[in-house]
Amino acid sequence: MDKQKSNYHHGNLYQSLINSAGDMIQEQGIDSLSMRKLADYVGVSRTAPYHHFKDKNQLLCAIAETGFKLQDEFVSADHSEVNHQAITDDAKDNGLQELERLVQSYIQFAISHPAHYDLMYGGKIWKQKLATESLEIASRHSFKHWLERIEEFQARKVLNQQESSLRLAQVAWATLHGLCRLTNDGVYVDNDDVLEMGKTAARMMLSNATES
């Protein structure tokens, strides 16, 4: 409690609540989170969270929205890192390496933020049609960012140009999502092995491009 109070700064309660709730679901699971427990965890009155979130669902949507922003940062970090090699590396090899890094960045985010990932793509929000407008915007923006990356690879002739960018983006995402869910659900237990599976998926997509 004292630690949480020392981390709380007046005027930034909204972000403190989101960050603390994210820590709580990471440590204890989504079902363990409540507005009362969150208030105690942060060190504020039990009515304070309701000034920013009308209920637990709105709070969960805000956490999921933060997850999409974090995911975009993971993917963008990959993009900024690899472009320096484009001039010196063989174009085909560089394309494969960049694609491998991209899919590994996606997987690494999911397995390092499993609670966020579950909220972002799980049925607790979407299946019950409980997403806030802000979350819907964030999710669309995130997929648009993913689609733009796929379009870049197609323009560079790294990925199959016979398929639409949208369809490739959907299939590539579904493939990675499957790996992430199998890992976070405990079916695959070796994270390094899953990252290698991601590289295999990247090579399969690349080989399709070279054969077309």
Secondary structure, DSSP 8 states (H G I E B T S, - for coil): -HHHHHH--TT-HHHHHHHHHHHHHHHH-GGG--HHHHHHHHTS-TTGGGGT-SSHHHHHHHHHHHHHHHHHHHHHHHHHHHGGGTTTS-HHHHHHHHHHHHHHHHHHHHHHSHHHHHHHHSTTTTTTT---HHHHHHHHHHHHHHHHHHHHHHHTTSS-SSS-HHHHHHHHHHHHHHHHHHHHTTS---HHHHHHHHHHHHHHHHHHHHH-
